Amino acid sequence: MISARDLAFVGCRLLALYALYAALLTFAHTLTVAMSGFDQFVLSFGTSLTVNLVVFLALWFGAGRIAERVAPGRAPPREEAAPFWTRQHVLTLALVVLGAWVLIHHLPTLLGQLSLLFEDGGGGAIRDRTGLLSSILTSVLASGFGLLCLFGARGIADVIVKLRRW
């Protein structure tokens, strides 16, 4: 059976991945704002990007310490039989759930934005074309992240387990 410390560790890593995801979205917005000439907003987006990256780094590399504080000194109980859920199974399942959530959240938006872009056909009906392209870029990045988590969950879990040396 998975211990409370291991579960807390996996939770920290998943929150770290979400912070990285938020940083990627903010990066796309920052690029769009910088290219659009709205320099007064670059600092705001840059600050948000920096905070998300700091949170990612703190949660990713501090997951062991955080998990130890949440469940200090609690060793997993000894069992005779092999556990049904290994750490890798739990992490893979969590990545699949995260990927599905991101896709459910962003894929409909992406399809709506693309239909709006193709419906316009360059006729100029869309006044803020840069804003629309920024939203499309954000949705594409988010959907790509969701697909990566959904279809690459086992590979990502393998890498995390190897990095963690469980």
Buried (B, 14 or more C-beta within 10 A) or exposed (E): EBBEBBBBBBBBBBBBBBBBBBBBBBBBBBBBBBEBEEEEBBEBBBEBBEBBBEBBEBBBEBBEEBBBEBBEEEEEEEEEEEEEEBBBBBBBBBBBBBBEBBBEEBBEBBEEBBEBBEEEEEEEEBEEEBEBBBBBBBBBBBBBBBBBBBEBBBEBBBEBBEEBEE
